Amino acid sequence: MVVCEESGCKPGEVCTVVKGVQRCVANRQSICMATGDPHYTTFDGHRYDFMGTCIYLLAGLCSTDPTLLPFAVTVENNHRGSHLVSFTKGVTVGVYNMTLSLSQEHRQKVKINGVLLDVPFTHNHQLQVSLRGVHGIITTDTV
């Protein structure tokens, strides 16, 4: 005997059809940012100034839900002339089985799986790397 049950989406999600399949998706986008020396804005909009000088996990998937896309964003901070202030030396994003790195060392370039490429860069409409002034921007699709 087969028994069907109504199930709903989690809070912050809406039921919709994606590529012909009905599923729950977030009803809004969230953005986190790391800028300057270093200033961090979290997905929930809180702002922090953090002067640590190491490699840190900025954001990543910590769920075992197989419907979610695994990703990790790490930042590397170094001293900035004084031990009281640091700056972001580089940012690395792991997503779609790719590793993308933006760094102070290779301005206006992106390292994709160890290969240095010019920016802008696009991959299968899933991710884009662009420049906005001196800032490197990595954008992934929302689904």
C-alpha positions in Angstrom: 0.0 0.0 0.0 1.3 3.5 -0.9 0.5 6.3 1.4 1.0 9.9 0.3 1.5 12.7 2.8 1.3 16.5 2.4 4.7 18.0 3.1 5.5 21.7 3.2 8.6 23.7 2.6 10.8 25.0 5.4 10.5 28.6 6.7 12.0 30.9 4.1 11.3 28.6 1.2 8.5 28.4 -1.4 7.3 25.5 -3.4 8.0 26.0 -7.1 8.8 24.1 -10.3 12.5 24.1 -11.2 13.6 22.4 -14.5 10.3 20.5 -14.6 10.6 19.3 -11.0 8.5 20.6 -8.1 10.7 21.5 -5.1 11.3 23.9 -2.3 13.6 26.8 -3.0 14.6 29.9 -1.0 12.2 32.8 -1.4 15.0 35.3 -1.3 18.7 35.6 -2.0 21.3 36.1 0.7 24.6 37.8 0.3 27.7 37.7 2.5 30.7 40.0 1.9 34.3 40.4 2.8 35.8 43.8 2.0 38.6 46.1 3.0 40.8 45.5 6.0 38.7 43.1 6.6 35.1 44.0 7.1 32.6 41.1 7.0 28.9 41.2 6.4 27.1 38.0 7.2 24.1 36.5 5.4 21.8 37.9 8.0 23.2 41.4 7.5 25.4 41.7 10.6 28.7 43.5 10.2 32.0 42.6 11.8 35.6 43.9 11.7 38.0 41.0 12.2 41.8 41.5 12.3 42.8 37.8 12.4 45.8 36.8 10.3 45.2 33.2 9.1 43.0 31.3 6.7 39.3 31.2 7.7 36.1 29.6 6.5 33.9 32.6 5.6 30.9 30.5 4.5 30.1 27.0 3.5 27.5 24.2 3.5 27.2 22.4 6.8 24.2 20.3 5.9 24.1 16.7 4.7 20.9 17.5 2.7 21.7 16.0 -0.8 19.5 18.5 -2.5 21.9 21.4 -1.5 24.9 22.4 -3.5 28.2 21.9 -1.5 30.3 25.1 -1.4 33.0 26.6 0.7 34.4 30.2 0.8 37.8 30.7 2.6 39.7 33.9 3.1 43.3 34.4 3.9 44.3 37.5 5.9 47.8 38.9 6.4 49.2 41.7 8.6 49.1 45.2 7.1 52.2 46.9 8.3 51.0 46.7 11.9 50.0 43.7 14.0 46.8 45.6 14.9 45.4 45.7 11.3 45.1 42.9 8.7 43.9 42.8 5.1 42.4 40.1 2.9 45.2 38.6 0.8 43.0 36.1 -1.1 39.6 34.5 -1.3 39.0 30.9 -2.5 35.6 29.5 -3.5 35.0 25.8 -3.9 31.8 25.1 -5.8 30.6 22.9 -8.8 33.7 20.8 -8.3 35.9 23.8 -9.1 38.2 25.9 -7.1 38.3 29.7 -7.8 40.8 32.0 -6.2 41.1 35.8 -6.3 44.2 37.3 -4.7 46.2 40.5 -4.3 49.1 38.8 -6.0 47.2 38.3 -9.3 45.0 41.4 -9.7 42.4 41.3 -12.5 42.9 37.5 -12.8 41.2 34.5 -11.4 42.8 31.1 -10.7 40.5 28.3 -11.7 41.7 24.8 -10.6 45.2 26.2 -10.5 45.1 27.9 -13.9 45.4 31.7 -14.1 42.7 33.2 -16.3 41.6 36.7 -17.3 38.5 38.3 -15.7 35.6 38.4 -16.6 35.1 34.6 -16.5 31.9 32.6 -16.9 31.3 28.9 -16.5 28.1 27.2 -17.9 25.9 30.1 -16.7 26.5 28.7 -13.2 29.1 31.1 -12.0 30.6 34.4 -13.1 33.8 36.2 -12.0 33.8 39.9 -12.7 35.5 43.1 -11.5 33.8 46.1 -9.9 36.6 48.7 -9.6 39.3 47.0 -7.6 36.9 44.4 -6.2 36.6 40.9 -7.6 33.0 39.5 -7.6 32.2 35.8 -7.7 28.5 35.1 -8.4 26.8 31.7 -8.6 23.4 30.9 -9.9 20.7 30.8 -7.3 19.3 27.3 -8.0 
